[in-house]
Amino acid sequence: MNLVTLPTIPPATQAAHQAEENLRNLLTQLANELTASLRACWESESPQAFIDAYGTNAGKVFSLHGDLVALFVKHAEILPATVPQNVLELVGSYTVNGNGTVTVQ
């Protein structure tokens, strides 16, 4: 005899909760990786040498980083993690050159 009746969670609700948890985990990992990447560059002995290693893809990398940072900043209130302000403040002035390289100012 079963004395406790557990509520049944509808499959759609279970799937939605799992999707939300997966997204939360993905966004947290992305924020952590982006933070680590920014620190690796801007706290390195020579940010220019670090950036030069990207070659002509540097402009694309910086564009992607900028888009991701903007996403995290814009939605910071609802995201499970974000890029800390002190890391954003590490980013120095730079110029994306016509050939795709980046020059630190």
Residue, then its C-alpha position, 0 to 999 in steps of 0.5 A: m500500500n502506497l501512503v504517499t502520492l507524489p504529484t506527476i509532472p507533465p512531460a512538457t513541464q519536465a522538458a521546459h525545466q530541463a531546457e532552462e537548466n541546460l541554457r543556464n549551464l551553457l550561459t554560465q560556462l560561456a561567461n566563465e570562458l569569456t572572462a578567462s579569455l579576456r583576462a588571458c589577453w589583457e593581463s598578459e605580459s604583452p596584450q599586443a603579442f597575445i592579439d598578434a597570435y590571432g593574425t588576421n582573425a583578430g578583428k573577428v575575434f574581437s567583434l565576437h567578444g564585443d557581441l558576447v560582452a554586450l549580450f551579458v551586460k544587456h541581460a545581466e539582471i536575468l542571466p545566471a552569470t556575467v562578465p565581472q566589471n573589473v574584467l571589463e575594465l581590463v580591456g584597453s583601447y585598440t583599433v581593428n585594422g583593415n586587414g583584420t589585425v588588431t593594434v593596441q593603443 
